[in-house]
Amino acid sequence: MVHHSLSTTKYGFRIRTRDGLVVENLMIHGRDEADAQRKLAQMYRQCEVLECRVKNPGNGHSGRNATFEEVIELVSK
């Protein structure tokens, strides 16, 4: 049985708009990375994703990127 949660994860994007402008630290919530990228594509049509980072949710370390081990720990709960 698959458990669908209503929780979202915050993703930090660095993109290049179709006009060539680089946008840093663009935060978007999504159920997963694909959901966040779908929302990004709706807001910034034809943009190029230069970087995508998972932000560390709910541990008081806002602004710090989650390590691989922290992501695995969250996923395995």
C-alpha positions in Angstrom: 0.0 0.0 0.0 1.3 3.4 -1.0 0.8 6.2 1.6 0.2 9.6 -0.1 1.1 12.5 2.2 -0.1 16.0 1.8 3.3 17.3 3.0 5.5 19.1 0.6 9.2 19.7 0.3 10.8 23.0 -0.5 13.1 23.0 -3.5 15.6 25.8 -4.3 16.1 26.4 -8.0 18.7 28.4 -10.0 17.3 29.0 -13.5 18.0 30.9 -16.7 14.9 32.5 -18.1 14.1 32.4 -21.8 15.4 36.0 -22.0 18.8 34.9 -20.5 18.3 36.3 -17.0 19.7 34.1 -14.2 17.4 33.8 -11.2 19.0 32.6 -8.0 17.5 30.9 -4.9 13.9 30.5 -6.3 12.0 28.5 -3.7 9.1 26.3 -4.7 7.2 23.8 -2.7 6.2 20.4 -4.2 5.2 16.9 -3.4 8.4 15.8 -5.1 11.0 17.4 -7.4 8.9 16.7 -10.5 5.9 18.5 -9.0 8.1 21.5 -8.1 9.6 21.6 -11.6 6.1 21.4 -13.1 5.1 24.5 -11.0 8.4 26.2 -12.0 7.6 25.6 -15.7 4.2 27.2 -15.3 5.7 30.4 -13.8 8.8 30.6 -16.0 8.0 29.1 -19.4 10.9 27.8 -21.4 13.4 28.4 -18.6 16.5 26.3 -18.2 17.1 24.7 -14.8 20.7 25.3 -13.8 20.5 23.8 -10.3 17.9 22.2 -8.0 18.5 21.7 -4.3 16.2 20.1 -1.7 15.9 22.4 1.3 16.1 20.8 4.7 12.5 20.8 6.0 11.5 21.5 9.5 14.7 21.1 11.5 15.5 24.7 12.3 18.4 24.9 9.8 16.7 27.0 7.2 18.9 28.0 4.3 21.2 25.0 4.7 21.1 22.3 2.0 20.2 18.8 3.1 22.9 16.3 2.9 22.4 13.0 1.1 22.3 11.2 4.4 19.6 13.6 5.8 17.4 13.1 2.7 17.8 9.3 3.0 16.8 9.5 6.7 13.7 11.5 5.9 12.7 9.2 3.1 13.1 6.0 5.2 10.9 7.3 8.1 
